[in-house]
Structures are given as C-alpha cells and as structure tokens.
Amino acid sequence: MAAVMIGVDPHKASHTAVAIGAAEEPLGQMRVRASPAQAERLVAWAADWPERAWAVEGAGGLGYLLARQLVAAGELVLDVQPKLAARVRLLAAGATNKNDPNDARSVAIAALRSPARRVTAENHAAVLRLWSRRHHDLGRTRTQVACRLHAVLCELVPGGIGKDITAAQAAAVLDGAEPSGAVQLARCELAAEFLEDLRRVDGQLRDTRKKLTTAVRASGTTLTEVFGVGPVIAATMIGYVADASRFPSRDRFAAYNGTAPIEVSSGNRKIYRLSRRGNRRLNHVIHMAAVTQIRYPHTEGRAYYDKKLAEGKTRKEALRALKRQVSDAIYSRLQDDARRAAANAAGPGGQPGNDSVASAAGSHPGHRLFGKATPEPATTLRPPSGHQPTPPKAVPKKTRTAS
C-alpha cells in the first residue's frame, strides 16, 4: 500500500486532488484546469511524495483521460467507484460540506479502506470493447428505426407486416402501396426515408460485425469454442473483463456478471434470490449464449436445461442455472487464454499447450461441456493464496496547497 493516497475528483472543466496519509490525515490539495498539461501539473505537485498512489473516481468515465495520462507517466492509479466515495461521505462523523475537495478526500479514503482495481495501460481488449459498444449502439438504433417504420406501414397496409421486419419486406410493401391522397402520400414518403435509414444501419452493422470478427480472431481467444459464443459475445466479454486475473475464482466472476444468486438470509432461514447486481452487459451476452444452447437439442447445454426441468425447477430457474454453467465455461476459457498469453510472452521455455487440469479433462470430445461449436471443459480452478499488504510508512504532513 502506498504511503500517500491522492484522491482525484474529476470534472469536465477541472480536476481536484487531495493527498492524505495512512491515518487519513490531509496532506495537501490542488485544483487544475482540464488541459493537455493536467497530468504533468499534478505529477509535479505530488513530487514531494515519492511513495504515492492516485485514486481516480470513475476512471472509466469522466476520469478516463486523466487516469490514462497518469498511467502513461508511470504513476500507480486506482479506479474508485463513485458509490464507494459516496458511502464514505454518508458514514462520515459530523456534518460534511459537499464540495470538490471533500469529494476528492472521500475518494482517497475509499481507496485506502476498500480494494480498488488498478488502472493499466490499454491493450487489445480496449479495441474489442470499443467495437462491441458500437455494435450494441447500432443494434439499438436499428430497433428504433424498425419500430418507426413498422408503425408507418401499419397505417398503410391493414395488419402491417411481421414483427421481424427487414428492408426487403418493407420495400415490397411500399412498392405495392397505392396512396390515395396527400396524407397517404406523405406516409409513403416517410416510410421510404425510414427504409433508407434501415438499410444504412444494416450496412453499418455488417461492417462493424466484420471488424469485430477480425479483432476477435487477432486476439487469439478460445471463447468462440463455447457453444453460443460468437464474435460479438466474445468481444463484449473480453472487452469488459479486460484482465481475467482480477477474478480469483469462478464464483467471483459469476458475482461480477450477475449470474450468482445473492443471499438474503436471516436467522435459520437460508434464502437466495436473483441477483440484479453486476455488469448487466455481460449478463446479457451470457443470457444470449444460454438461450442459443437451449434452441439446439443436440447440445449438452440443452440436456442440462432439461435435467433441471425434470428436477422440478421452473423454466426461468433452469435458465438461470444454465447461465451459471455458461459463466463458468467462459471463466475457464478466459483463464486458459491468460495463461497461454503469459507462457507465450515468457518465451520458448513455456508450454502453452498444457494449461491446466481442466483443459486436460476436457480434451476428449466426449467430455466437453455444451458440445461442438462451443465446447468447454469442466472448471476446477482454485483461487490463489491471499496477499497481505505491507504496512504503510509514516509521512510528514504537507501544508502546501496549489490553486
């Protein structure tokens, strides 16, 4: 643990930094304007504290650029979730004013009290995340355009057309439409514009999917061997997970993606409920992979689903159980890919082909989980032993404040 923790409250026009010691005593503060030299000014201000760490609130949001600049400058940067800093302010003794210095101090305290994710330099996972976001946004845009086109066509043709509308279907309907007045003519023109929008978005989706496929292939991942996991799901998973080593076990990974139930027990009553926590984007792509497996009766995923139904579970409960199995399979693949990448980076002395007991157990096609097109061995990974942080050193208080 660093001797000095510097909390940063980032904003669009300025950033406020507050340094505290191991005893949470304030050592100094500084406010800089958002500019190309923002990271350089902050590093120069903090030069008197060589053993320091930076805690940036929302390093994936407003603090994204500043956090990356500090990492590029060789600084140790931690990502503090806004809710952790909010809890520090909520539980603080006495009345605390809401201002930028107090917010930055809360961020630093949250980083000292709670484990925070370290911000690292961007790699190929950032490329996958960008294109997966683009694909997701285009999918939402297409849904909006298709709904508007469908609404206009329902006013032109009795009963409209099917829910799964395509550009070819809409074009055929418009070609057969015979407007009888100015209003109907205006509706046809509006539908034609929506049709052009639909064709444009479909073309952008095809191009983005090709780029995703190329990027996933370049990553060398084995996620696409899991049945139901295509390039889009694999890119989303790798892009948002980034570093699989931050999950010591498959249970932690399941809690992160929301496939692990949450406990709401009290006394002798043991109750587990559906989790609404975690990364909902990852939960969605796992859901899509599970639904794909259920659609194909030859998969072991469908056999597992039918087994849960035979045990008396409802369809939703069986689907949730299958999603957890998919999560475990994806976790195993991510860990295998990380070990293989580490072995390749270590040089010719490594043996990337023999990663774990799990991969050896699933090497035979008859033992693969969820069948061909996305097989996955059973996972038996154990979390690594815990690491005890070294106690911080005492740091003299610094009264300097720059504005």
C-alpha positions as CSV (number, residue, x, y, z in Angstrom):
1,M,0.0,0.0,0.0
2,A,1.3,3.5,-0.9
3,A,2.3,5.8,1.9
4,V,0.3,8.6,0.4
5,M,-3.1,8.3,-1.3
6,I,-4.1,11.1,-3.6
7,G,-7.8,11.2,-4.4
8,V,-9.0,12.9,-7.5
9,D,-12.5,14.3,-8.1
10,P,-12.6,14.7,-11.9
11,H,-14.9,17.0,-13.8
12,K,-15.3,18.2,-17.3
13,A,-13.6,21.5,-16.8
14,S,-11.3,20.9,-13.8
15,H,-9.9,18.2,-11.5
16,T,-9.4,18.5,-7.7
17,A,-6.8,16.4,-6.0
18,V,-6.4,15.8,-2.2
19,A,-3.5,13.9,-0.7
20,I,-3.9,12.0,2.6
21,G,-1.6,9.9,4.7
22,A,-2.1,6.4,6.1
23,A,-4.0,7.8,9.0
24,E,-6.3,9.6,6.6
25,E,-4.9,13.0,7.6
26,P,-4.9,15.6,4.8
27,L,-1.5,16.5,3.4
28,G,-2.4,18.9,0.7
29,Q,-4.7,19.7,-2.2
30,M,-4.6,21.1,-5.7
31,R,-7.1,22.1,-8.4
32,V,-6.1,22.1,-12.1
33,R,-7.9,23.1,-15.2
34,A,-8.6,20.4,-17.7
35,S,-5.9,20.9,-20.3
36,P,-3.2,18.9,-22.1
37,A,-0.8,19.6,-19.2
38,Q,-3.2,18.5,-16.5
39,A,-1.4,15.3,-15.6
40,E,2.0,17.0,-15.8
41,R,1.0,19.6,-13.3
42,L,-0.5,17.0,-10.9
43,V,2.7,14.9,-11.0
44,A,4.9,17.9,-10.4
45,W,2.7,18.9,-7.4
46,A,3.0,15.4,-5.9
47,A,6.7,15.1,-6.4
48,D,7.4,15.5,-2.6
49,W,5.6,12.2,-2.0
50,P,7.6,9.5,-3.9
51,E,5.6,6.7,-2.4
52,R,2.2,7.7,-3.7
53,A,-0.8,6.3,-5.5
54,W,-3.6,8.0,-7.3
55,A,-7.3,7.2,-6.7
56,V,-9.4,8.5,-9.5
57,E,-13.2,8.5,-9.1
58,G,-14.8,6.8,-12.1
59,A,-11.6,6.1,-14.1
60,G,-13.9,4.7,-16.8
61,G,-16.0,7.8,-17.0
62,L,-15.1,11.5,-16.5
63,G,-11.7,10.5,-15.1
64,Y,-10.8,8.2,-18.1
65,L,-8.4,10.5,-19.9
66,L,-6.7,11.8,-16.7
67,A,-6.2,8.2,-15.4
68,R,-4.7,7.1,-18.7
69,Q,-2.3,10.1,-18.7
70,L,-1.2,9.3,-15.2
71,V,-0.6,5.7,-16.1
72,A,1.4,6.7,-19.1
73,A,3.5,8.9,-16.8
74,G,4.4,5.8,-14.7
75,E,2.1,6.5,-11.8
76,L,0.1,3.9,-9.8
77,V,-3.6,4.7,-10.5
78,L,-6.6,3.1,-8.9
79,D,-10.2,3.2,-10.1
80,V,-12.6,4.0,-7.3
81,Q,-16.3,3.5,-8.0
82,P,-18.4,6.6,-7.2
83,K,-20.7,4.6,-4.8
84,L,-17.7,3.8,-2.6
85,A,-16.8,7.5,-2.2
86,A,-20.5,8.3,-1.6
87,R,-20.6,5.8,1.3
88,V,-17.6,7.5,2.9
89,R,-19.4,10.8,2.8
90,L,-22.6,9.2,4.1
91,L,-20.9,7.5,7.0
92,A,-18.6,10.4,8.0
93,A,-19.0,11.7,11.5
94,G,-20.5,15.1,11.8
95,A,-21.8,17.4,9.0
96,T,-19.6,17.4,5.9
97,N,-20.0,20.0,3.2
98,K,-20.4,18.9,-0.4
99,N,-17.6,20.3,-2.4
100,D,-14.8,19.1,-4.7
101,P,-12.0,18.9,-2.0
102,N,-14.2,16.9,0.3
103,D,-15.3,14.6,-2.6
104,A,-11.6,14.1,-3.5
105,R,-10.7,13.3,0.1
106,S,-13.6,10.7,0.2
107,V,-12.2,9.1,-2.9
108,A,-8.8,8.8,-1.3
109,I,-10.3,7.3,1.9
110,A,-12.4,4.8,-0.1
111,A,-9.2,3.7,-1.9
112,L,-7.4,3.2,1.5
113,R,-10.3,1.3,3.1
114,S,-11.5,-0.8,0.2
115,P,-9.8,-2.8,-2.6
116,A,-9.7,-0.9,-5.8
117,R,-9.0,-2.0,-9.3
118,R,-5.7,-0.9,-10.7
119,V,-5.8,1.0,-14.0
120,T,-3.4,-0.4,-16.5
121,A,-2.3,0.6,-20.0
122,E,-4.8,-0.2,-22.7
123,N,-4.3,-3.3,-24.8
124,H,-6.3,-5.2,-27.5
125,A,-9.2,-5.6,-25.1
126,A,-9.9,-1.9,-25.4
127,V,-10.3,-2.3,-29.2
128,L,-12.8,-5.1,-28.6
129,R,-14.7,-3.1,-26.1
130,L,-15.0,-0.1,-28.5
131,W,-16.3,-2.1,-31.4
132,S,-18.7,-4.1,-29.1
133,R,-20.1,-0.8,-27.8
134,R,-20.5,0.4,-31.4
135,H,-22.3,-2.8,-32.3
136,H,-24.6,-2.5,-29.3
137,D,-25.4,1.1,-30.1
138,L,-26.2,0.3,-33.8
139,G,-28.4,-2.6,-32.7
140,R,-30.5,-0.2,-30.5
141,T,-30.6,2.3,-33.4
142,R,-31.9,-0.3,-35.8
143,T,-34.6,-1.3,-33.3
144,Q,-35.8,2.3,-33.1
145,V,-35.8,2.7,-36.9
146,A,-37.6,-0.6,-37.4
147,C,-40.3,0.3,-34.9
148,R,-40.9,3.6,-36.5
149,L,-41.0,2.0,-40.0
150,H,-43.4,-0.7,-38.7
151,A,-45.7,1.9,-37.2
152,V,-45.9,3.8,-40.5
153,L,-46.5,0.6,-42.5
154,C,-49.4,-0.3,-40.2
155,E,-51.1,2.9,-41.3
156,L,-50.6,2.0,-45.0
157,V,-51.4,-1.7,-45.0
158,P,-54.1,-3.4,-42.9
159,G,-52.4,-5.5,-40.3
160,G,-49.0,-4.3,-41.2
161,I,-46.2,-6.8,-41.6
162,G,-44.4,-9.2,-39.2
163,K,-42.5,-8.1,-36.2
164,D,-39.2,-9.1,-37.6
165,I,-39.1,-6.5,-40.3
166,T,-36.4,-6.4,-43.0
167,A,-35.5,-3.9,-45.6
168,A,-36.6,-6.3,-48.4
169,Q,-40.1,-6.8,-46.8
170,A,-40.6,-3.1,-46.2
171,A,-39.6,-2.3,-49.8
172,A,-42.1,-4.9,-51.2
173,V,-44.9,-3.4,-49.1
174,L,-44.0,0.2,-50.3
175,D,-43.9,-1.0,-53.9
176,G,-47.4,-2.4,-53.6
177,A,-48.8,0.6,-51.8
178,E,-51.1,2.9,-53.7
179,P,-51.5,6.2,-51.8
180,S,-55.0,7.8,-52.4
181,G,-54.4,11.3,-51.0
182,A,-51.9,13.8,-49.7
183,V,-51.8,12.2,-46.3
184,Q,-51.2,8.7,-47.6
185,L,-48.5,10.1,-50.0
186,A,-46.8,11.7,-47.0
187,R,-46.8,8.4,-45.1
188,C,-45.3,6.6,-48.1
189,E,-42.5,9.2,-48.3
190,L,-41.9,9.0,-44.6
191,A,-41.7,5.2,-44.8
192,A,-39.3,5.5,-47.7
193,E,-37.0,7.6,-45.5
194,F,-37.2,5.1,-42.7
195,L,-36.4,2.4,-45.2
196,E,-33.2,4.2,-46.2
197,D,-32.3,4.6,-42.6
198,L,-32.8,0.9,-42.0
199,R,-30.6,0.0,-45.0
200,R,-27.9,2.3,-43.8
201,V,-27.9,0.9,-40.3
202,D,-27.9,-2.6,-41.6
203,G,-24.8,-1.8,-43.7
204,Q,-23.1,-0.3,-40.6
205,L,-23.9,-3.4,-38.6
206,R,-22.4,-5.7,-41.2
207,D,-19.2,-3.6,-41.3
208,T,-19.0,-3.5,-37.5
209,R,-19.5,-7.2,-37.3
210,K,-16.7,-7.8,-39.8
211,K,-14.4,-5.6,-37.7
212,L,-15.4,-7.4,-34.6
213,T,-14.7,-10.8,-36.2
214,T,-11.3,-9.7,-37.3
215,A,-10.4,-8.2,-33.9
216,V,-11.6,-11.4,-32.1
217,R,-9.5,-13.5,-34.4
218,A,-6.5,-11.4,-33.8
219,S,-6.9,-11.7,-30.0
220,G,-6.3,-15.5,-30.2
221,T,-9.1,-16.2,-27.8
222,T,-10.8,-19.6,-27.4
223,L,-14.1,-18.1,-26.2
224,T,-15.7,-18.8,-29.6
225,E,-15.3,-22.5,-29.0
226,V,-18.1,-22.3,-26.3
227,F,-21.4,-23.1,-28.0
228,G,-23.4,-19.9,-28.5
229,V,-20.5,-17.5,-28.2
230,G,-19.8,-15.8,-31.4
231,P,-17.5,-12.8,-32.2
232,V,-19.9,-10.2,-30.8
233,I,-20.3,-12.0,-27.5
234,A,-16.6,-12.8,-27.3
235,A,-15.6,-9.2,-28.0
236,T,-18.1,-7.9,-25.3
237,M,-16.8,-10.4,-22.8
238,I,-13.1,-9.7,-23.4
239,G,-13.6,-6.0,-23.7
240,Y,-15.4,-5.6,-20.3
241,V,-13.4,-8.2,-18.4
242,A,-10.0,-7.0,-19.8
243,D,-7.9,-8.7,-17.1
244,A,-9.2,-12.1,-16.1
245,S,-6.6,-12.4,-13.3
246,R,-8.6,-9.9,-11.2
247,F,-11.1,-12.7,-10.5
248,P,-9.5,-15.3,-8.2
249,S,-12.3,-17.8,-8.7
250,R,-15.3,-18.6,-10.9
251,D,-17.6,-17.6,-8.1
252,R,-16.1,-14.0,-8.1
253,F,-16.6,-13.9,-11.8
254,A,-20.2,-15.0,-11.5
255,A,-20.8,-12.4,-8.9
256,Y,-19.3,-9.8,-11.3
257,N,-21.5,-10.8,-14.2
258,G,-24.7,-11.2,-12.1
259,T,-25.2,-15.0,-12.6
260,A,-24.5,-15.8,-9.0
261,P,-27.5,-15.5,-6.6
262,I,-27.4,-13.2,-3.7
263,E,-28.1,-14.3,-0.1
264,V,-30.8,-12.6,1.9
265,S,-30.9,-15.0,4.8
266,S,-31.9,-14.1,8.3
267,G,-31.6,-16.4,11.4
268,N,-32.2,-20.0,10.5
269,R,-33.7,-19.1,7.1
270,K,-31.4,-19.5,4.2
271,I,-32.7,-17.6,1.2
272,Y,-31.1,-16.9,-2.2
273,R,-32.6,-14.6,-4.7
274,L,-31.9,-13.5,-8.3
275,S,-29.1,-11.0,-8.5
276,R,-29.7,-7.7,-10.2
277,R,-26.1,-6.6,-9.5
278,G,-23.0,-6.9,-11.6
279,N,-22.3,-5.9,-15.1
280,R,-25.6,-6.1,-16.9
281,R,-23.9,-6.1,-20.3
282,L,-22.0,-9.2,-19.5
283,N,-25.2,-10.8,-18.0
284,H,-27.0,-10.1,-21.3
285,V,-24.4,-11.7,-23.5
286,I,-24.3,-14.8,-21.2
287,H,-28.1,-14.9,-21.4
288,M,-27.9,-14.9,-25.2
289,A,-25.4,-17.7,-25.2
290,A,-27.6,-19.8,-22.9
291,V,-30.7,-19.2,-25.0
292,T,-28.8,-20.3,-28.1
293,Q,-27.8,-23.5,-26.4
294,I,-31.4,-24.2,-25.4
295,R,-32.6,-23.8,-29.0
296,Y,-30.4,-26.7,-30.2
297,P,-31.4,-30.1,-28.8
298,H,-28.0,-31.7,-29.6
299,T,-26.1,-29.6,-27.1
300,E,-25.2,-30.5,-23.6
301,G,-26.5,-27.1,-22.5
302,R,-29.9,-28.2,-23.6
303,A,-29.5,-31.5,-21.8
304,Y,-28.5,-29.6,-18.7
305,Y,-31.6,-27.4,-19.1
306,D,-33.9,-30.4,-19.5
307,K,-32.3,-32.0,-16.4
308,K,-33.2,-29.0,-14.3
309,L,-36.7,-29.0,-15.6
310,A,-37.0,-32.7,-14.6
311,E,-35.8,-31.8,-11.1
312,G,-38.9,-29.6,-10.7
313,K,-37.4,-26.2,-11.5
314,T,-39.3,-23.7,-13.5
315,R,-38.1,-22.6,-16.9
316,K,-36.6,-19.4,-15.5
317,E,-34.8,-21.2,-12.7
318,A,-33.4,-23.7,-15.2
319,L,-32.2,-20.9,-17.4
320,R,-30.5,-19.2,-14.5
321,A,-28.7,-22.5,-13.6
322,L,-27.6,-22.8,-17.2
323,K,-26.3,-19.2,-17.3
324,R,-24.1,-20.0,-14.3
325,Q,-22.7,-23.0,-16.2
326,V,-22.0,-20.8,-19.2
327,S,-20.3,-18.3,-16.9
328,D,-18.1,-21.0,-15.5
329,A,-17.2,-22.2,-19.0
330,I,-16.3,-18.6,-20.1
331,Y,-14.2,-18.1,-17.0
332,S,-12.3,-21.3,-17.7
333,R,-11.6,-20.1,-21.3
334,L,-10.5,-16.7,-20.1
335,Q,-8.1,-18.2,-17.6
336,D,-6.7,-20.6,-20.2
337,D,-6.2,-17.7,-22.6
338,A,-4.4,-15.6,-20.0
339,R,-2.1,-18.5,-19.1
340,R,-1.4,-19.1,-22.7
341,A,-0.6,-15.5,-23.4
342,A,1.7,-15.4,-20.3
343,A,3.5,-18.5,-21.5
344,N,4.0,-17.1,-25.0
345,A,5.3,-13.8,-23.5
346,A,7.7,-15.8,-21.3
347,G,9.5,-17.3,-24.3
348,P,10.1,-20.7,-25.8
349,G,10.6,-22.3,-22.3
350,G,6.9,-22.3,-21.6
351,Q,4.4,-24.9,-22.6
352,P,1.2,-23.0,-23.6
353,G,-0.5,-26.2,-24.9
354,N,-0.8,-27.7,-21.4
355,D,-2.6,-25.1,-19.3
356,S,-4.5,-26.8,-16.6
357,V,-6.1,-29.9,-15.3
358,A,-9.4,-28.6,-16.6
359,S,-8.2,-28.4,-20.2
360,A,-6.8,-32.0,-19.9
361,A,-10.0,-33.3,-18.5
362,G,-12.0,-31.8,-21.4
363,S,-9.6,-32.6,-24.2
364,H,-11.7,-35.6,-25.3
365,P,-14.8,-34.5,-27.3
366,G,-17.0,-36.8,-25.2
367,H,-16.1,-34.8,-22.1
368,R,-16.7,-31.3,-23.5
369,L,-19.3,-29.1,-21.9
370,F,-22.0,-27.8,-24.2
371,G,-20.9,-29.8,-27.3
372,K,-19.1,-28.9,-30.5
373,A,-19.4,-25.3,-31.9
374,T,-18.6,-24.1,-28.4
375,P,-17.2,-26.9,-26.2
376,E,-16.0,-26.2,-22.7
377,P,-14.3,-28.4,-20.1
378,A,-15.4,-28.5,-16.5
379,T,-13.7,-25.9,-14.4
380,T,-11.8,-26.8,-11.2
381,L,-9.8,-23.6,-10.7
382,R,-8.8,-22.6,-7.2
383,P,-8.3,-19.1,-6.1
384,P,-4.7,-18.1,-5.4
385,S,-3.4,-17.6,-1.9
386,G,-4.1,-14.2,-0.4
387,H,-1.5,-11.5,-0.4
388,Q,-1.0,-9.4,2.8
389,P,-0.1,-5.8,2.0
390,T,2.9,-4.3,3.7
391,P,2.2,-1.7,6.4
392,P,2.4,2.0,5.2
393,K,5.2,4.2,6.3
394,A,4.6,7.4,8.3
395,V,4.6,10.5,6.1
396,P,5.0,14.1,7.4
397,K,2.1,16.4,6.8
398,K,2.4,18.8,3.9
399,T,0.7,22.1,4.2
400,R,1.3,23.3,0.7
401,T,-1.8,23.9,-1.4
402,A,-1.7,24.9,-5.1
403,S,-4.5,26.5,-6.9
